[in-house]
């Protein structure tokens, strides 16, 4: 089906219920109303049945041509009033000024079927230029769109806070990057897509009325407990908001580091105010464990290397704190709110690593600094890094070893067997000290067999570019239950091929 020159509303078997006081209600200072730019011959490649069910979207509608057109932006969902929002931010540590939704167009906020007071924002990424495109074409290519769709849903299945992806549509329309590619659109969803950069934008322009309006909206919609701030936040709801965001961000970063996820472009405008993983660009799950690994070939200085991510999140929180400071009013209160990040990250990361090792959780109010597992975890990460041991496979084999009490397959991952044996002895001594055997069931539920490695993404991308979306759907199905064995696809849980090291991922898409 060839689209007309502009999208138009059409009858639909699905009638969305839109939230009346979502982000768009803040007014024209925050956004620009506009229409998506149609793409020819749009077709639905895949969708998330899980998310569709949660949003109350009928499966029959998703199978229709009307769905493909609306989820591409060729036709409007009934009642939709599309817009793009404005924000600013720091990119690679440098103030970049005004940015905004350069190729993402918000359709609106759906009411949650189970709780009408809650909502889900639906956004089309790749739906055409906006006033914030900065001379870009507003499009996304099939390659990057497949990666974003798959990783959004894979991260959700791993239990990591993330934006979601409802659908992926494609078009043969040419898009010009390093080479000519074809276009695609991801419909992503989240309770909110507000970023640190939204606050930075108004603070940098000294638009304090709009800054306060935005902060009040976020508090009332997403952090209502901050309205009655406690003494820890000096009575300020805005300091309480900053503290709450710091803690959610710490939780997200702990999950990233525990699973071996590299984001690749942690600019302040790519940080979610809800602590969600957002903007899947040059991401990567580690193959060999390397804290210095850089997954974005545009990151020539290694600012966003894997091991730097927790510190970069902390730096970005200072950007948010600087933006909120005019509302908080006290420098000490602002800094104290940001500093909540460090202990929260340490506690969250320690808890996740204990689960991965099959250890019992720390008792409430325990002194974390005296946790004997901390040294064992640190020694293990140093050992994995020294030999670049495959991160996912190590944890899978350790989980299996805990069930069988045979660690031979784990030892085979190491060149220095004596170093491995020393660590294993310290692990076993820790278990004896705790008076517990490793919880193999907990380990197998905490250590995924399948993650979206670069070479797996590359394989399904090549197939889709050749017109075959079946491998994409198969990989999507496996990643939806990453802790299961999936014997028919056991090779996807194996070591990456040699050519995987040559895959180059950049910010371009």
VONU-618522 format. One record per residue: x, y, z of N, C-alpha, C, O in turn. Coordinates in pm, whole numbers, plus 50000, padded with zeros to 5 digits. Layout:
residues N
XYZXYZXYZXYZ
...
This chain:
residues 509
500844988050000500005000050000500885012450000501755013950086
500655021349905501395033949900500645044549979499435046349961
501345051350064500715061350150500385073850071501015076849970
499405081050120499105094050063500125104150112501035100650188
499975116550068500995126550099500995130650245501995135850294
499905128550316499855131850459498945121950529497995117050470
499235119050656498415109350727497035114850756496845126950772
496075105950763494705110050794494085099850886494485088150887
493105104050964492435094951055491515085650976490845090050883
491495072951012490655063150946489955054851052490435054051165
488835048651018488165039851114489085028451154489895023751074
488965023951277489815013351327489005003951414488085008251483
489374991151411488714981551499489134983651643488484978851736
490224990851661490694993951797490535008851820491045016951743
489835012351925489605026351959490405029652085489955026652196
491555035752071492395038752188491705048452283490945057152241
491985046852411491525056252513492725064552556493645059452620
492705077352521493865085952547493735092852682492635096352725
494865094752747494935101852874494785116652848495405122052756
493965123452927493645137452898494665147252955494765158552908
495435142953057496365152553118497785147253116498495147653216
498195142352999499545137652983500525149052957500205160652981
501695145652909502755155552887502265166952797502635178452817
501445163652697500995173852602500205184952669500115196052616
499635182052786498845192252855499705203552912499175213752956
501035201652911501915211952965501945224452877502235235352926
501645222852749501535234552664502615236052559503535227852554
502515246252475503385247752357504845250452389505695248552301
505195254752508506605256852540507365243752545508595243652537
506645232652558507275219752578507295211052452507985200952447
506545215052350506375206052236505885213752113505485225252121
505945206752002505405211851876504455201551818504825189951799
503245205651788502285196851722502695195151576503045204851509
502645182951527502975180351387502495166551349502085158651434
502535163651221502095150751169503295142251129504305147751083
503225129151147504265120451091504325121750940503335125350876
505475118650883505635118750737505495104450687506255095650729
504545101850597504275088150555505455081450485506325088050429
505455068250489506415059850419505655050450326504565045850361
506195047650209505485038750115505595024050154506565019950217
504585016450117504585001850126504964997050267505794988050283
504365003150367504674999350504504124985550536503014981950495
504904977850608504444964650653504944962050794506014966650834
504144954650869504504950951005505424938851002505054928350950
506634940351057507574929151062507354920651186507394908351179
507114927151299506874919751422506294929251525506304941451507
505784923451634505274931451744505464923651873505824911951871
505224930251985505344923952116503954919652163503164928152205
503644906752158502324902252206502104905552354500994908852395
503174904552432503104907252575502694921652601501784924352679
503374930952536503064945152557501694948552500500944956252560
501374943052384500074945852324498944941652417497954948852433
499094930052479498074925352573497974934652693496884937552740
499114939252742499124948252857498444961352825497794967352910
498584965852699497974978452657496534976752611495874986552577
496044964252608494674961752566494464963052417493364966252372
495504960552339495414961752193495034948152136495734938352160
493944947252060493494934352008494484928251909495034935251824
494714915351921495624908351829495124909351686495914910751593
493814908651668493254909451532493564922851468493834923551348
493534933451548493854946551492495314947251451495644952751346
496204941651532497624941951500497934934451372498924937451305
497104924851337497334917151214496784924151090496964919250979
496134935551108495494942450996496464952050927497464956150984
496134955450803496924965350731496794979050797497724987150794
495614981750857495414994550925496444996351037496945007451058
496754985551107497754986451214499114989951158499814998351214
499504983551047500804986550987500895001150947501945007450963
499815006550893499825020450849499895030050968500625039950966
499115027051072499085036051188500365035251269500805045351325
500965023451277502195021951356503425026251277504545025651329
503225030451154504285036651073504125051751071505085059051048
502905056451095502615070651088501955074750959501795086750933
501565065150877500885068450751499445072750773498905080650697
498835067450876497485071250916497505073251067498335067551137
496595081251116496575084451259495665074951335494585071351288
496115070951452495215063951543494085073351580494315085251603
492875068251588491755076951625492025084451755492365078551856
491855097651750492045105851868493465110251893493715118051985
494405105451813495805109051834496055123551794495525128351694
496865130551875497285144251845498805144651854499355148351958
499495140951749500945138751754501725151551784501295162651754
502895149451845503785160651874505205155551892505445143651910
506145164951887507545162351923507905171852035507475183352036
508695167252131509045175552246510445181252231511285175852159
510675192152301511965198852299512715195852428512115195752535
514015193452418514885192052534516285195952493516555198352375
517175196752588518585199852561519425189152628518895178952672
520745191452638521535181452708523025182352682523495190052599
523745174152758525185172452742525455159852662524935149152693
526265161152557526615149852474528125147852480528905156852449
528535135852522529955132752542530615143052635531755147052615
529855147152737530385156052838530395170752802530895178952879
529865174252686529895188152638528455193052621527615185852568
528185205352665526855210952649526525212252501527255218852427
525445206152459525065206052317523945215852286523605217752169
523375222152388522295231552362520995224452330520765213152374
520145231252253518815225652224518925213252137519625213052036
518215203052177518095190652100516615188352075515975196552010
516065177452124514645174752106514405162252026515335155751978
513135158852012512745146851936512985149351788512105154551718
514155145551741514505148351603513925138651503513815141951384
513555126751547512935117051456511935108251529511585097451483
511495113151645510515105751724509285114551741509395126051783
508125109151709506875116651716505925109351810505595097651789
505485116251913504595110652013503165110351960502665120251907
502535098751974501135097651933500195102152043499095106952016
500625100652168499805104152282500035094352394500925085852386
499235095452498499375086852614498105078552631497025083952653
498255065352619497125056252636496785054952783497665054952869
495505053752812495105050052947495415035452971495205027052883
495925032453088496145018553128494785012253156493995017653234
494515000853094493204994453108492864990853251491704991253290
493874987253330493624983153468493594994853565493054993653675
494165006253525494225017953611494185030453524495235034953478
492995036153500492875047753410493705059653452493985068453370
494105060353580494945071553624496355070453570497085080353565
496745058353531498075056053476498005056053323496935055353265
499175056753261499175057153115500465052053056501455049953126
500435050152925501605045952847501735055252728500825056252645
502865061952718503125070352602503535061552484504345052452500
502975064252368503335057252244504065067052154503585078052128
505225062952105506055071752025506575064251903507045052951913
506475070551788506985064751663508385070051638508565082051617
509365061251640510755065251617511115062351472511115050851428
511415073051397511705071751255510555076551168510495073251049
509635084451228508415088351157508535101451081507525107151040
509765106351062509935118150980510475130051057510555129651180
510855140750985511515152251046510585160151137509355159951122
511205166851233510505175651326511285188751333512355189751274
510775198651403511555211051417512865209151492513705218251496
513055197351552514255194851630515215184951561516085179251625
515035183151431515825173251357517245177951328518105169851293
517515190851343518875196251321519435191751186520525186151177
518665194251082519035191150943519025176250913519445172150805
518555168051006518435153750980517165150650904516295159150886
517075138050858515905134250778514765128650862513695125850809
514985126850992513915122051079513605107251064512595102451115
514465100150995514215085950969515135076951051516165081351101
514745064551063515565054051123515675042851021514765040550943
516805035951023517005025150926516605011850987516495010451109
516385002050901515944988850945516944982851043516564976951144
518214984351014519274978551098519144982851244519044974351333
519134995751268519085000651406517714998251469517614996451590
516674998351388515324996451440515134982151490514474979951592
515694972451419515644958651466516364957551599515864951151692
517514963751610518284963051734517494969351850517444963751959
516874980751826516114987251933514914978851973514644977152092
514184973651875513014965551908513414953451991512844950952097
514394945951943514804933852012515334936752152514994929752247
516164947052164516794949452294515814954952396515904951752514
514884963252352513874968352445513134956852511512974956552633
512684947352429511914936152483512804926152556512374919952653
514044924552510514974915452578515304920652717515354912852813
515534933552731515844939352861514654937652956514844934753075
513464939552906512274937452989512224923153040511924920753157
512514913652952512494899452992513574896353095513424886953173
514654904053095515724902353193515404909053326516174907953421
514284916253332513914923153454514624936353474514724941253586
515104942253366515854954853373514914966353335514234965553233
514864977053415513984988253382514274993553241515424996553209
513244994753160513454998353019512185004052957511075001253003
512375011952852511265014752763510925001752691511744992652685
509735001052637509304988952566509164991952417509235003452374
508964981452339508754982952195507514975152156507464962852170
506504982252108505244975852070505344969351933504864958151913
505964976351837505944971251700507164975951622507864985351661
507384969051512508444972651417507864971551277507444960851235
507844982851207507384982751069508524986850977509484993251019
508404982950850509464985850754508884991450626507694990350598
509774997650549509415003550420510625002650328511755003650376
510415000850198511555000950106512115014850076513045016149998
511545025150138512025038750113513505039850148513915035050253
514315046050062515755047050090516065057250200515435067750209
517035053750282517545062650385519055063150369519705052750357
519625075050369521035076650337521855078550465521705088550535
522705068850494523635069550606525045067750549525385074250450
525865058850608527155056050547526965049650410527815050750321
525805042950396525395037250268523885038450260523245042450357
523315035050146521865035750131521235023750201521585012350172
520315026550292519605015950362518105018350347517685027950282
517295009450406515845011150398515295015550533515925013650637
514095021450529513515027950645512745018050732512295007550685
512595021650858511795013950952511315023251062511875034051082
510285019051132509715026751243509475017351360508855006851345
509975021151477509675013951601508645022051678508805034051698
507585015451723506655021751814507075017951954506875006551998
507665027552026508095024452161507095030052262506335039252234
507135024052380506145027352482506825028252617507785021152646
506315037252700506825038752836505815046852917505055054552859
505805045253049504955053953129505275068653107504385077153112
506535071553081506945085053043508285084352971509145076253006
508455092852872509725094052800510435107152833511285111752756
510095113152946510775125352989512215122153028512485111953091
513115130852988514555128753005515135139353099514515149553127
516355136653145517075147053220517135159853137517025170853190
517315158053006517475169452917516275178652910516425190352876
515075173552941513915182452944514095193053053513755204753032
514625188953167514855198453276516035207653243515995219653271
517075202153183518225210253147517835221353050518375232453055
516905218252961516515228052859515985240752922516425251752888
515035239453015514415251453073515325258153173515295270353188
516145250253243517085256353336518115264753263518455275753307
518625259653150519645266853074519115279953019519865289553001
517805280452993517195292552938516605301453047515975311653019
516835297453171516315304853285514795306653276514245316953315
514125296453225512665296253219512155288953343511735277353335
512215295853456511935289253583510465285653599510145275953668
509575293053537508155289553547507905276153478507205267553532
508495274353359508325261653288509075250353359508595239053362
510235253453415510985243453491510165238353608510085226353633
509545247553681508725243653795507485235953748507075226253812
506895240253639505725233453585506055218953550505285209853579
507215217053487507635203553450507905195053573507475183553580
508605200653670508925193153792507665189553868507535178453919
506735198853876505475195953945504695185053873504105176353937
504705185453741504015175053665504625161253692503905151653715
505955160453690506625147653713506355142653855506095130853875
506415151453952506155147454090504725142354105504495131654161
503775150054055502365146354075501985133753999501145125954045
502585131653883502235119853803503015107353842502445096453847
504315108953871505175097253884505845095554020506265084554055
505955106454095506605105654226505765112854331506245122254395
504525108754351503645116354442504155116754586503855126054661
504925106554626505455106654763506405118354787506615122554901
506975123654679507915134854694507205147954730507835157554776
505905148354709505185160754740505245163754890505335175354930
505195153254970505345154855115506745150355153506925139755213
507715158455119509115154555135509465152855282508975160255369
510325142855308510755140055444511935148655484512415156855405
512365146855603513465154955655514765152555582515625161355578
514925140455523516175137655452516345146955332517475149655290
515245151855279515315160655163515075175155201514705183255116
515295178355328515175192155377513775198055350513635210155338
512775189555341511415194355321511075198655181509945202955157
512005197755087511755202254950511275190754863511955180554855
510115191954798509685181254707510615179754587510695168954528
511315190354551512205189654435513505182454470514055175254386
513985184154592515125176354637514735161654652515505152654620
513515159454700513025145654711512925139154574513235127354558
512485146954474512435141654337513815137854289514005127054234
514785146554310516155143754265516695131254334517345122954269
516435129854462516885117954533516215105254476516885095054456
514915105954451514195094454399514725090454261514875078554232
514995100454176515555097654043516945091554057517295082253983
517735096654151519075091154173519005076454212519805068354165
518055073054297517935059254341517455050154228517935038854214
516505054854148516055046754035517165044953932517325034253874
517925055553911519045054653817520085044853867520635037153789
520355044953997521295035454055520825021154036521625012354005
519545018854054518975005354035519185000753891519584989353868
518915009553796519085006053655520555002953624520844992953558
521475011253673522885009053645523384996153708524214989253649
522894992853826523284980253889522884968353801523654958853786
521714968953744521264958353653522144957753529522534946953485
522474969353472523354969553354524674962553383525114953953307
525294966453495526624961153524526554946353558527474938853525
525494942053622525394927953661525204918853540525704907553539
524484923653438524214915153322525244917153211525264909553114
526104927353224527114929953122526594937853004526964935152890
525734947753031525134955852924525864969152911526034976353009
526294972252789526924985152758525904993652682525384989352579
525625005552732524675014352663525315021152543524735021452434
526505026452561527245031852448527135046752427528045052652368
526055053152472525935067552449525095073752561523955077952541
525705074152680525005078752801525025094052812525435099452914
524595100852707524445115352715523315118652812522445110352837
523335130752868522315134152967520925134352905519935132252976
520825136752775519515136452711519045122252682517925120252635
519885112452710519505098452696519255091852831519275079552843
519015099952934518745094953068517275097353103516785108653095
516605086753142515165087453172514915092453313515625088653407
513925100953329513565106053460512945095053545512835096653667
512525083953484511965072653557512985061453578512635050853628
514235063753541515235053353558515025041753464515255030253502
514605044453342514405034253239515555034653139516075045353108
515945023153090516905022852979516205028452856515115023852820
516815038252793516185045052681517215047552572518405048852600
516755048252448517585051552332518645040852306519835042552335
518185029752250519085018752216519775021752084519205019651976
520985026652093521785029651974522935019951964522735008351929
524155024451993525325015551985525525007352111526605007752171
524504999952154524604991752273525294978352242525484974752126
525664971352348526224957952331526194950552465526434956452570
525884937652459526124928852572527544923552558527954919352449
528274923652668529664919252664529784904852614528964896252647
530804902452534531234888752507532304885652613531954881352723
533584887652583534594886352685534484897752785534274909252746
534634894652914534474905053016535644914653014536794910653033
535344927352991536374937452980535794950753028535014956952955
536164955253149535634967953199535934979753107535204989653108
536994978853028537344989752938536694988952802537014996852713
535774979452783535184977552651534364989752608533564994952685
534584994152484533855005252424533014999552311533554993952215
531705000752321530844994652218530455004452109529865000352009
530755017152125530385027452028531645032551960532475039052025
531815029751831533065033751766533165048951749534215054051710
532065056251778532125070851778532735076151908533105087851916
532825067652009533325071652140534845070152143535375060852204
535525079152076536975077652058537755079152187538885074252196
537195085852289537895087852415537535077452520538115077452629
536585068552489536185058252586535385063552703535355057452809
534735074952683533955080752793532895070952842532635070052962
532285063552749531175054852786531565040152786530745031452757
532815037352819533255023352833532425016552942531885023153031
532335003352933531464995853024531734999053171530795001853246
532974998853212533305001053351533085015353398533075017953518
532925024753303532705038753337531235042153359530905052953409
530355033053323528925036353321528375040953456527635050853460
528695034253568528155039153696528585053453728527785061253781
529825056953697530305070453723529655080553629529365091853669
529425076653505528785085753410527345088553452526865099853438
526655078553503525295080853552525315091053666524445099753674
526295089853752526465099253864526725113353810526165123053860
527565114553708527845127453645526575133353586526315145353601
525785125053519524535129853460523555134553566522785143853544
523575128053681522715132453791523115146453839522265154253882
524405149553833524825163153866524265173053764523935184353800
524165169053638523545177753537522075180253573521585191453566
521395169453612519995171053653519895179453780519005187853793
520805176953873520805184753996521035199553972520425207954036
521925202553880522175216553845520915222953788520615234553815
520175215053707518945220353649517875222653755517125232353748
517795213653853516765214753956517145224054070516295227854151
518405227754076518875235854189518095248754210517835252354325
517695255854103516905268054127515605265354203515105274054274
515055253354189513835249754260514135244954401513365247454494
515255238054417515615232754549516105243954639515715244854755
516965252554585517375264554656518565263154747519215273154779
518895250954790520025248954881521025239454816520675228354776
522275243954805523295235554742523505222654820523655212054761
523525223454953523745211455033522635201155010522905189255002
521405205854999520285196754977520365190354838520035178654820
520805198254742520955192954605522015182054602521785171254548
523165184854659524265175054660523875162654739524175151454697
523215164554853522805153154934521865143954858521945131754870
520965149754779520035141654701520775133454596520485121754575
521735139754529522525132654428523355121554492523485110654436
523915124354610524795114654675524065101954717524705091954750
522725102254717521975089954746522275079254642522065067354666
522765083454526523055073954418524105063654459523905051754437
525195068054517526345059054540525995047254630526215035854589
525475049454751525155037754834524045029054774524045016854790
523105035454705522025027554647522555018654535522145007054523
523455023854453524055015554349524815003954411524664992554367
525635006754511526444996254574525564985354632525844973454615
524494989254699523594979454759522874971254653522754959054664
522384978054548521654970954443522564961454367522174950154337
523774966054335524714957454262525114945454346525174934254296
525394947754475525774936754563524664926354573524924914354572
523424930954581522304921654591522164913254464521914901254471
522344919554348522254912254222523384902054209523154890854163
524594905754249525724896654239525584884954337526004873854305
525014887354453524754876454545523794866354483523974854254496
522784871454415521834862354348522554854354239522324842354225
523404860954163524104854054055525024843054111525264833054044
525524845054233526384835154298525594824954381526174815954441
524264826554384523454817154459523554818754609523354809154683
523854830854656524024833454798522724838754858521934845254788
522494836054985521294841655049521394856855057522494862355065
520254863355055520224877955063520714882455200520564875355299
521294894355203521704900155331520474902755417519424906555367
520624900855545519534904155637519294919155636520204927055613
518054922955661517724937155665518584944255769518874938855876
518984956355734519804964855822521204959155847521874963055943
521644949955760523014944855774524014955455732523714964255652
525204954455787526284963555750526894958755619527644949055616
526554965655512527004961155380528534961255369529114952855301
529164970655437530624971555428531304959255485532454956355452
530584951955571531154939955631530714927255558530984916155605
530054928755445529574917155370530764909255316531534914555236
530944896755356532084888955309532014885755160533024882055100
530834887155099530704884254955531354895054870531704892454755
531514907154925532044918254846533424915154790533684917454672
534304909954873535664906754828535654895554726536424895854630
534784885654746534714874254653534234878954516534764874554413
533264887854514532774893254387533874901354319534094899854198
534564909754395535644917754337536754909154278537254912054169
537134898654350538164889554300537714882654172538504880754079
536444878854167535924872054049535964881253927536394877153820
535514893453943535484902753830536904905653780537124907153659
537854906653870539244908453829539744896353750540454897853651
539364884453794539794872253726539164871353587539844867953490
537874874353578537204873953448537834884053352538004881253233
538174895753405538754906153320540164902353275540544905353161
540924895953361542304892753326542394882953211543384882753137
541364874653194541384864753086540304867152981540124859152889
539574878352996538504881552900537554869752884537174866152772
537174863752995536274852152993534894856652945534414867252983
534254848352862532934851752813531984853152933531794843853010
531394864952945530654868353067529384859953083529144854253189
528584859352979527314852152989527544837153005526894830753087
528464831752928528724817252935529314813553072528994802953126
530164822153127530694819053260529564817153360529534807253433
528634826453364527564825653463526634813953435526124807753529
526404810853309525584799253277526234786453328525584777953388
527534785153302528244773053346528354772453498528284761653556
528534783953562528614783753708527274779353767527254772053866
526174783653708524844779453753524674764453738524154757753828
525114759053624525014744753600525914736953695525564726053741
527074742653725528004736053817527424735353957527614725554028
526714745853996526104745754129525074734654142524884729054250
524414731454031523414720654033524054706854031523524697354088
525224705753964525864692653947527034690354042527484679054059
527514701054104528694700654193529964697154118530954693054180
529964698653986531174696553905531504709653834530694715053759
532714714553860533104727653807534084726553690534714736353653
534214714653632535174712653524534874721653404535774727553346
533604722553368533234730653250533504745353273533774752753178
533444749753398533774763653428535284765653418535744775553360
536034756353472537484757453468538004758053326539024764453298
537304751353235537734751253094537714765053031538324767052926
537024774553092536974788153039538244796053068538444806753011
539094790853158540264798253205541554791953155541694779653154
542484800153114543824795353080544594792353208545274782053219
544484801253306545174799653433544284791853529543494797653603
544424778553527543564770253610543824772653759542904771653840
545054775653793545364777753935544664790253988544204790354102
544574800753906543864812853947542384809853967541764814554063
541834802053875540434797953891540234789754017539264791954090
541124780554045540994772054163541074780254291540384777354388
541914790354291542014798954409540694806354433540224807554546
540114811254323538834818254342537754808354386536964811354476
537694796754324536694786854361536804783354509535794781754577
538034782154558538224779054700537664790354787537024787654890
537884802854747537364814054827535834814254823535184817654922
535264810554710533804809654696533244798754787532254800854856
533884787254787533424776254871533594779455019532754775755101
534664786255053534854790355193533774800255234533294799955348
533374809155142532304818555172530994811055198530264814355291
530714801055116529494793255135529514786255271528494785855340
530674780855308530784774455439530554784555551529894781555651
531104796355534530944806755636529484810655651529024813655761
528764810655539527334814155543526464802355581525274803855607
527084790455584526334778455620525284774755518524194770355554
525604776555391524614773955286525294768255162526444771455132
524554759755092524984755254960524534765554858523584772854883
525204766254743524754775854641523344772254594523044760654567
522504782254586521114780254544521084779554392520994789754323
521164767354339521264765454194520024770754123520124776254013
518864769054184517644773954120517664789154110517304794754006
518084795854216518194810354214519194814854109518964824654037
520314807854099521334811354001520804810153859521064818753775
520074799553832519564797553697518484807653661518224810153543
517844813553763516854824053739517484837853735516824847753703
518774838653769519464851553776520524853153669521024864153647
520874842153602521934842353501521374837853367521204825853344
521084847353277520464843653150521394835453062522604837753057
520814825852993521554818252890521674826352761522654825252688
520654834452736520574841552608520514856652631519664861552705
521404863752567521344878352562521494882352415521924874352332
521144894752385521194899452246522624903352211522984915152210
523414893252182524784896052139524774902652002523824901151925
525834909951972525914917251846525784908051725525124911651627
526424896351730526394887851612525004881951588524634879451473
524234879651695522864874751677522014885551613521224882751523
522174897851660521444908751597521824910451452520974912851367
523114909151423523594910751286523014899951194522674902851079
522894887951243522364877151161520904879451122520514877451007
520094883651220518684885751187518494898551106517554899551027
519384908351124519324920351042519584916850896518844921350807
520614908950871520914905150732519764897550669519434899750553
519144888650746518004881050693516844890450662516204889250557
516554899750754515434908950731515704918050613514794921050536
516954922450598517284930950483517104923350352516854929350248
517224910150358517024901850239515564897550222515224890250130
514704902450313513274899650300512744888450387511574884850374
513564882850475513124871750560513114876350706514164877750768
511914878550761511784883050899511624871450997511524873851118
511594859150949511384847851039512494846351143512184844151260
513784847451105514824846851210514674857551316514954855151433
514234869351277513984880151373512944875851475513134877651595
511854870151428510784865951519511234854351607510854853651724
512044845451553512554834351633513454839251745513344834651859
514344848451713515234853951815514424861651919514714860852038
513434869051875512554876251968511914866552066511834869552185
511454855152018510804845152104511774839552207511414837952324
512994836652165513994831252258514354841652363514444838352481
514554854152322514954864652417513834868052514514094874152618
512604864252482511484866852573511534857952697510944861252799
512234846652688512434837752803513914834052809514284822752779
514764843552848516214841952834516844832152932518004828352915
516104827953034516654818653133516354804153099516874794953163
515514801952998515164788352957516234782652866517084789952815
516194769452845517254762652769517124764652618518144766652551
515924764152562515704765452418516644756352339517494761252264
516524743152354517484734052290517544735452138518594732952079
516454739452074516484741051928517374752551885517764753451769
517704761451979518544773051947519734773852041520184784852075
520244762552083521344762452180522594769452125523404774552202
522744769651992523914776351935523904791351964524954797651965
522724797151986522644811352018523164814452158523414825952192
523334804052239523904805852373525394802552375526014802452481
525964799852257527374796052248528284807952231527854819452237
529554805052210530554815552193530314823152062529864817251964
530604835952060530434843651936531454839151832532564835151867
531094839851705532064836451600533164846951594533014858151644
534264843351531535394852651522535014865751456535504876451494
534134865051355533784877151282532994887151367532874898851329
532464882651482531684891751566532534903451615532024914451637
533834901151631534714911751681534824923351583535214934351622
534494920951457534634931551355533364939751338533354949151259
532294936351412531044944051401531274957851461531754959051573
530924968051386531134981851429529784988651446528984989251353
529544993651567528275000251597528545014851630529415017951711
527795023851566527985038051592526655044651625525625038051632
526705057651645525475065051676524585066851553523415070251569
525095064851435524305067151313523245056451299523495044651323
522075060551259521005050951234519985056751138518995050151104
